[in-house]
């Protein structure tokens, strides 16, 4: 996770970690299928 500023951060997607098999599952980024980085932006209700 990389914090850009107080309302924006980048999340690097590795997938979900399954403890029993000690492997990552569902490794495709559900936010952006073309990149493993998702940008999260805080939205206000103003």
mmCIF file of the N, C-alpha and C atoms, coordinates in Angstrom:
data_MODEL
# 
_entry.id   MODEL 
# 
loop_
_atom_site.group_PDB 
_atom_site.id 
_atom_site.type_symbol 
_atom_site.label_atom_id 
_atom_site.label_alt_id 
_atom_site.label_comp_id 
_atom_site.label_asym_id 
_atom_site.label_entity_id 
_atom_site.label_seq_id 
_atom_site.pdbx_PDB_ins_code 
_atom_site.Cartn_x 
_atom_site.Cartn_y 
_atom_site.Cartn_z 
_atom_site.occupancy 
_atom_site.B_iso_or_equiv 
_atom_site.pdbx_formal_charge 
_atom_site.auth_seq_id 
_atom_site.auth_comp_id 
_atom_site.auth_asym_id 
_atom_site.auth_atom_id 
_atom_site.pdbx_PDB_model_num 
ATOM 1   N N  . UNK A 1 1  ? 0.844   -1.164  0.000   1.00 0.00 ? 1  UNK A N  1 
ATOM 2   C CA . UNK A 1 1  ? 0.000   0.000   0.000   1.00 0.00 ? 1  UNK A CA 1 
ATOM 3   C C  . UNK A 1 1  ? 0.896   1.235   0.000   1.00 0.00 ? 1  UNK A C  1 
ATOM 4   N N  . UNK A 1 2  ? 0.571   2.189   -0.847  1.00 0.00 ? 2  UNK A N  1 
ATOM 5   C CA . UNK A 1 2  ? 1.323   3.441   -0.948  1.00 0.00 ? 2  UNK A CA 1 
ATOM 6   C C  . UNK A 1 2  ? 0.349   4.604   -0.763  1.00 0.00 ? 2  UNK A C  1 
ATOM 7   N N  . UNK A 1 3  ? 0.554   5.408   0.255   1.00 0.00 ? 3  UNK A N  1 
ATOM 8   C CA . UNK A 1 3  ? -0.302  6.563   0.503   1.00 0.00 ? 3  UNK A CA 1 
ATOM 9   C C  . UNK A 1 3  ? 0.228   7.734   -0.318  1.00 0.00 ? 3  UNK A C  1 
ATOM 10  N N  . UNK A 1 4  ? -0.618  8.249   -1.207  1.00 0.00 ? 4  UNK A N  1 
ATOM 11  C CA . UNK A 1 4  ? -0.251  9.359   -2.084  1.00 0.00 ? 4  UNK A CA 1 
ATOM 12  C C  . UNK A 1 4  ? -0.501  10.687  -1.354  1.00 0.00 ? 4  UNK A C  1 
ATOM 13  N N  . UNK A 1 5  ? -1.686  10.851  -0.810  1.00 0.00 ? 5  UNK A N  1 
ATOM 14  C CA . UNK A 1 5  ? -2.042  12.006  0.019   1.00 0.00 ? 5  UNK A CA 1 
ATOM 15  C C  . UNK A 1 5  ? -3.183  11.585  0.934   1.00 0.00 ? 5  UNK A C  1 
ATOM 16  N N  . UNK A 1 6  ? -3.806  12.522  1.653   1.00 0.00 ? 6  UNK A N  1 
ATOM 17  C CA . UNK A 1 6  ? -4.810  12.131  2.652   1.00 0.00 ? 6  UNK A CA 1 
ATOM 18  C C  . UNK A 1 6  ? -6.095  11.569  2.048   1.00 0.00 ? 6  UNK A C  1 
ATOM 19  N N  . UNK A 1 7  ? -6.278  11.691  0.738   1.00 0.00 ? 7  UNK A N  1 
ATOM 20  C CA . UNK A 1 7  ? -7.496  11.164  0.129   1.00 0.00 ? 7  UNK A CA 1 
ATOM 21  C C  . UNK A 1 7  ? -7.243  10.155  -0.991  1.00 0.00 ? 7  UNK A C  1 
ATOM 22  N N  . UNK A 1 8  ? -5.975  9.748   -1.187  1.00 0.00 ? 8  UNK A N  1 
ATOM 23  C CA . UNK A 1 8  ? -5.688  8.834   -2.290  1.00 0.00 ? 8  UNK A CA 1 
ATOM 24  C C  . UNK A 1 8  ? -4.552  7.886   -1.910  1.00 0.00 ? 8  UNK A C  1 
ATOM 25  N N  . UNK A 1 9  ? -4.722  6.595   -2.244  1.00 0.00 ? 9  UNK A N  1 
ATOM 26  C CA . UNK A 1 9  ? -3.659  5.626   -2.022  1.00 0.00 ? 9  UNK A CA 1 
ATOM 27  C C  . UNK A 1 9  ? -3.695  4.566   -3.105  1.00 0.00 ? 9  UNK A C  1 
ATOM 28  N N  . UNK A 1 10 ? -2.543  3.944   -3.344  1.00 0.00 ? 10 UNK A N  1 
ATOM 29  C CA . UNK A 1 10 ? -2.423  2.844   -4.298  1.00 0.00 ? 10 UNK A CA 1 
ATOM 30  C C  . UNK A 1 10 ? -2.310  1.545   -3.529  1.00 0.00 ? 10 UNK A C  1 
ATOM 31  N N  . UNK A 1 11 ? -3.058  0.569   -3.952  1.00 0.00 ? 11 UNK A N  1 
ATOM 32  C CA . UNK A 1 11 ? -3.068  -0.747  -3.338  1.00 0.00 ? 11 UNK A CA 1 
ATOM 33  C C  . UNK A 1 11 ? -2.550  -1.751  -4.361  1.00 0.00 ? 11 UNK A C  1 
ATOM 34  N N  . UNK A 1 12 ? -1.469  -2.444  -4.024  1.00 0.00 ? 12 UNK A N  1 
ATOM 35  C CA . UNK A 1 12 ? -0.942  -3.483  -4.907  1.00 0.00 ? 12 UNK A CA 1 
ATOM 36  C C  . UNK A 1 12 ? -1.651  -4.791  -4.587  1.00 0.00 ? 12 UNK A C  1 
ATOM 37  N N  . UNK A 1 13 ? -2.275  -5.377  -5.600  1.00 0.00 ? 13 UNK A N  1 
ATOM 38  C CA . UNK A 1 13 ? -3.094  -6.578  -5.425  1.00 0.00 ? 13 UNK A CA 1 
ATOM 39  C C  . UNK A 1 13 ? -2.250  -7.832  -5.645  1.00 0.00 ? 13 UNK A C  1 
ATOM 40  N N  . UNK A 1 14 ? -2.192  -8.684  -4.616  1.00 0.00 ? 14 UNK A N  1 
ATOM 41  C CA . UNK A 1 14 ? -1.516  -9.974  -4.727  1.00 0.00 ? 14 UNK A CA 1 
ATOM 42  C C  . UNK A 1 14 ? -2.513  -11.119 -4.773  1.00 0.00 ? 14 UNK A C  1 
ATOM 43  N N  . UNK A 1 15 ? -3.727  -10.891 -4.311  1.00 0.00 ? 15 UNK A N  1 
ATOM 44  C CA . UNK A 1 15 ? -4.752  -11.921 -4.220  1.00 0.00 ? 15 UNK A CA 1 
ATOM 45  C C  . UNK A 1 15 ? -5.042  -12.214 -2.767  1.00 0.00 ? 15 UNK A C  1 
ATOM 46  N N  . UNK A 1 16 ? -5.878  -13.188 -2.545  1.00 0.00 ? 16 UNK A N  1 
ATOM 47  C CA . UNK A 1 16 ? -6.180  -13.630 -1.185  1.00 0.00 ? 16 UNK A CA 1 
ATOM 48  C C  . UNK A 1 16 ? -5.222  -14.754 -0.825  1.00 0.00 ? 16 UNK A C  1 
ATOM 49  N N  . UNK A 1 17 ? -4.717  -14.735 0.401   1.00 0.00 ? 17 UNK A N  1 
ATOM 50  C CA . UNK A 1 17 ? -3.771  -15.766 0.851   1.00 0.00 ? 17 UNK A CA 1 
ATOM 51  C C  . UNK A 1 17 ? -4.540  -16.866 1.564   1.00 0.00 ? 17 UNK A C  1 
ATOM 52  N N  . UNK A 1 18 ? -4.406  -18.098 1.089   1.00 0.00 ? 18 UNK A N  1 
ATOM 53  C CA . UNK A 1 18 ? -5.082  -19.253 1.680   1.00 0.00 ? 18 UNK A CA 1 
ATOM 54  C C  . UNK A 1 18 ? -4.102  -19.966 2.602   1.00 0.00 ? 18 UNK A C  1 
ATOM 55  N N  . UNK A 1 19 ? -4.367  -19.884 3.906   1.00 0.00 ? 19 UNK A N  1 
ATOM 56  C CA . UNK A 1 19 ? -3.425  -20.400 4.904   1.00 0.00 ? 19 UNK A CA 1 
ATOM 57  C C  . UNK A 1 19 ? -3.201  -21.910 4.815   1.00 0.00 ? 19 UNK A C  1 
ATOM 58  N N  . UNK A 1 20 ? -4.236  -22.670 4.477   1.00 0.00 ? 20 UNK A N  1 
ATOM 59  C CA . UNK A 1 20 ? -4.090  -24.129 4.426   1.00 0.00 ? 20 UNK A CA 1 
ATOM 60  C C  . UNK A 1 20 ? -3.068  -24.563 3.383   1.00 0.00 ? 20 UNK A C  1 
ATOM 61  N N  . UNK A 1 21 ? -3.113  -23.952 2.206   1.00 0.00 ? 21 UNK A N  1 
ATOM 62  C CA . UNK A 1 21 ? -2.185  -24.328 1.132   1.00 0.00 ? 21 UNK A CA 1 
ATOM 63  C C  . UNK A 1 21 ? -0.974  -23.410 1.071   1.00 0.00 ? 21 UNK A C  1 
ATOM 64  N N  . UNK A 1 22 ? -1.016  -22.323 1.830   1.00 0.00 ? 22 UNK A N  1 
ATOM 65  C CA . UNK A 1 22 ? 0.050   -21.314 1.859   1.00 0.00 ? 22 UNK A CA 1 
ATOM 66  C C  . UNK A 1 22 ? 0.329   -20.747 0.472   1.00 0.00 ? 22 UNK A C  1 
ATOM 67  N N  . UNK A 1 23 ? -0.762  -20.494 -0.262  1.00 0.00 ? 23 UNK A N  1 
ATOM 68  C CA . UNK A 1 23 ? -0.666  -19.935 -1.608  1.00 0.00 ? 23 UNK A CA 1 
ATOM 69  C C  . UNK A 1 23 ? -1.690  -18.822 -1.783  1.00 0.00 ? 23 UNK A C  1 
ATOM 70  N N  . UNK A 1 24 ? -1.404  -17.934 -2.748  1.00 0.00 ? 24 UNK A N  1 
ATOM 71  C CA . UNK A 1 24 ? -2.361  -16.889 -3.102  1.00 0.00 ? 24 UNK A CA 1 
ATOM 72  C C  . UNK A 1 24 ? -3.384  -17.457 -4.070  1.00 0.00 ? 24 UNK A C  1 
ATOM 73  N N  . UNK A 1 25 ? -4.649  -17.110 -3.850  1.00 0.00 ? 25 UNK A N  1 
ATOM 74  C CA . UNK A 1 25 ? -5.730  -17.507 -4.750  1.00 0.00 ? 25 UNK A CA 1 
ATOM 75  C C  . UNK A 1 25 ? -6.398  -16.232 -5.256  1.00 0.00 ? 25 UNK A C  1 
ATOM 76  N N  . UNK A 1 26 ? -7.160  -16.322 -6.291  1.00 0.00 ? 26 UNK A N  1 
ATOM 77  C CA . UNK A 1 26 ? -7.828  -15.191 -6.946  1.00 0.00 ? 26 UNK A CA 1 
ATOM 78  C C  . UNK A 1 26 ? -6.831  -14.043 -7.104  1.00 0.00 ? 26 UNK A C  1 
ATOM 79  N N  . UNK A 1 27 ? -5.811  -14.304 -7.897  1.00 0.00 ? 27 UNK A N  1 
ATOM 80  C CA . UNK A 1 27 ? -4.730  -13.336 -8.050  1.00 0.00 ? 27 UNK A CA 1 
ATOM 81  C C  . UNK A 1 27 ? -5.028  -12.242 -9.085  1.00 0.00 ? 27 UNK A C  1 
ATOM 82  N N  . UNK A 1 28 ? -6.084  -12.387 -9.869  1.00 0.00 ? 28 UNK A N  1 
ATOM 83  C CA . UNK A 1 28 ? -6.433  -11.333 -10.814 1.00 0.00 ? 28 UNK A CA 1 
ATOM 84  C C  . UNK A 1 28 ? -7.046  -10.158 -10.057 1.00 0.00 ? 28 UNK A C  1 
ATOM 85  N N  . UNK A 1 29 ? -6.561  -8.967  -10.339 1.00 0.00 ? 29 UNK A N  1 
ATOM 86  C CA . UNK A 1 29 ? -7.022  -7.759  -9.673  1.00 0.00 ? 29 UNK A CA 1 
ATOM 87  C C  . UNK A 1 29 ? -8.494  -7.501  -10.016 1.00 0.00 ? 29 UNK A C  1 
ATOM 88  N N  . UNK A 1 30 ? -9.399  -7.516  -9.040  1.00 0.00 ? 30 UNK A N  1 
ATOM 89  C CA . UNK A 1 30 ? -10.813 -7.290  -9.334  1.00 0.00 ? 30 UNK A CA 1 
ATOM 90  C C  . UNK A 1 30 ? -11.136 -5.825  -9.621  1.00 0.00 ? 30 UNK A C  1 
ATOM 91  N N  . UNK A 1 31 ? -10.229 -4.912  -9.312  1.00 0.00 ? 31 UNK A N  1 
ATOM 92  C CA . UNK A 1 31 ? -10.450 -3.491  -9.517  1.00 0.00 ? 31 UNK A CA 1 
ATOM 93  C C  . UNK A 1 31 ? -9.992  -3.023  -10.894 1.00 0.00 ? 31 UNK A C  1 
ATOM 94  N N  . UNK A 1 32 ? -8.906  -3.625  -11.391 1.00 0.00 ? 32 UNK A N  1 
ATOM 95  C CA . UNK A 1 32 ? -8.349  -3.252  -12.688 1.00 0.00 ? 32 UNK A CA 1 
ATOM 96  C C  . UNK A 1 32 ? -7.660  -4.483  -13.266 1.00 0.00 ? 32 UNK A C  1 
ATOM 97  N N  . UNK A 1 33 ? -8.255  -5.099  -14.251 1.00 0.00 ? 33 UNK A N  1 
ATOM 98  C CA . UNK A 1 33 ? -7.746  -6.351  -14.806 1.00 0.00 ? 33 UNK A CA 1 
ATOM 99  C C  . UNK A 1 33 ? -6.447  -6.176  -15.603 1.00 0.00 ? 33 UNK A C  1 
ATOM 100 N N  . UNK A 1 34 ? -6.082  -4.934  -15.924 1.00 0.00 ? 34 UNK A N  1 
ATOM 101 C CA . UNK A 1 34 ? -4.878  -4.672  -16.708 1.00 0.00 ? 34 UNK A CA 1 
ATOM 102 C C  . UNK A 1 34 ? -3.658  -4.335  -15.859 1.00 0.00 ? 34 UNK A C  1 
ATOM 103 N N  . UNK A 1 35 ? -3.825  -4.260  -14.550 1.00 0.00 ? 35 UNK A N  1 
ATOM 104 C CA . UNK A 1 35 ? -2.734  -3.867  -13.666 1.00 0.00 ? 35 UNK A CA 1 
ATOM 105 C C  . UNK A 1 35 ? -2.907  -4.543  -12.319 1.00 0.00 ? 35 UNK A C  1 
ATOM 106 N N  . UNK A 1 36 ? -1.813  -4.684  -11.573 1.00 0.00 ? 36 UNK A N  1 
ATOM 107 C CA . UNK A 1 36 ? -1.930  -5.237  -10.234 1.00 0.00 ? 36 UNK A CA 1 
ATOM 108 C C  . UNK A 1 36 ? -2.024  -4.128  -9.187  1.00 0.00 ? 36 UNK A C  1 
ATOM 109 N N  . UNK A 1 37 ? -2.124  -2.861  -9.640  1.00 0.00 ? 37 UNK A N  1 
ATOM 110 C CA . UNK A 1 37 ? -2.249  -1.722  -8.732  1.00 0.00 ? 37 UNK A CA 1 
ATOM 111 C C  . UNK A 1 37 ? -3.643  -1.124  -8.877  1.00 0.00 ? 37 UNK A C  1 
ATOM 112 N N  . UNK A 1 38 ? -4.312  -0.912  -7.748  1.00 0.00 ? 38 UNK A N  1 
ATOM 113 C CA . UNK A 1 38 ? -5.611  -0.261  -7.728  1.00 0.00 ? 38 UNK A CA 1 
ATOM 114 C C  . UNK A 1 38 ? -5.471  1.064   -6.981  1.00 0.00 ? 38 UNK A C  1 
ATOM 115 N N  . UNK A 1 39 ? -6.011  2.140   -7.537  1.00 0.00 ? 39 UNK A N  1 
ATOM 116 C CA . UNK A 1 39 ? -5.970  3.436   -6.874  1.00 0.00 ? 39 UNK A CA 1 
ATOM 117 C C  . UNK A 1 39 ? -7.283  3.628   -6.129  1.00 0.00 ? 39 UNK A C  1 
ATOM 118 N N  . UNK A 1 40 ? -7.185  3.864   -4.824  1.00 0.00 ? 40 UNK A N  1 
ATOM 119 C CA . UNK A 1 40 ? -8.348  4.069   -3.970  1.00 0.00 ? 40 UNK A CA 1 
ATOM 120 C C  . UNK A 1 40 ? -8.445  5.567   -3.682  1.00 0.00 ? 40 UNK A C  1 
ATOM 121 N N  . UNK A 1 41 ? -9.611  6.161   -3.955  1.00 0.00 ? 41 UNK A N  1 
ATOM 122 C CA . UNK A 1 41 ? -9.821  7.600   -3.746  1.00 0.00 ? 41 UNK A CA 1 
ATOM 123 C C  . UNK A 1 41 ? -10.959 7.798   -2.761  1.00 0.00 ? 41 UNK A C  1 
ATOM 124 N N  . UNK A 1 42 ? -10.703 8.604   -1.747  1.00 0.00 ? 42 UNK A N  1 
ATOM 125 C CA . UNK A 1 42 ? -11.724 8.909   -0.746  1.00 0.00 ? 42 UNK A CA 1 
ATOM 126 C C  . UNK A 1 42 ? -12.762 9.833   -1.347  1.00 0.00 ? 42 UNK A C  1 
ATOM 127 N N  . UNK A 1 43 ? -14.029 9.470   -1.209  1.00 0.00 ? 43 UNK A N  1 
ATOM 128 C CA . UNK A 1 43 ? -15.121 10.301  -1.712  1.00 0.00 ? 43 UNK A CA 1 
ATOM 129 C C  . UNK A 1 43 ? -15.836 10.935  -0.537  1.00 0.00 ? 43 UNK A C  1 
ATOM 130 N N  . UNK A 1 44 ? -16.211 12.190  -0.668  1.00 0.00 ? 44 UNK A N  1 
ATOM 131 C CA . UNK A 1 44 ? -16.949 12.860  0.395   1.00 0.00 ? 44 UNK A CA 1 
ATOM 132 C C  . UNK A 1 44 ? -18.412 12.953  -0.003  1.00 0.00 ? 44 UNK A C  1 
ATOM 133 N N  . UNK A 1 45 ? -19.255 13.176  0.963   1.00 0.00 ? 45 UNK A N  1 
ATOM 134 C CA . UNK A 1 45 ? -20.695 13.302  0.719   1.00 0.00 ? 45 UNK A CA 1 
ATOM 135 C C  . UNK A 1 45 ? -21.111 14.767  0.662   1.00 0.00 ? 45 UNK A C  1 
ATOM 136 N N  . UNK A 1 46 ? -20.237 15.643  0.287   1.00 0.00 ? 46 UNK A N  1 
ATOM 137 C CA . UNK A 1 46 ? -20.531 17.080  0.251   1.00 0.00 ? 46 UNK A CA 1 
ATOM 138 C C  . UNK A 1 46 ? -21.165 17.471  -1.050  1.00 0.00 ? 46 UNK A C  1 
# 
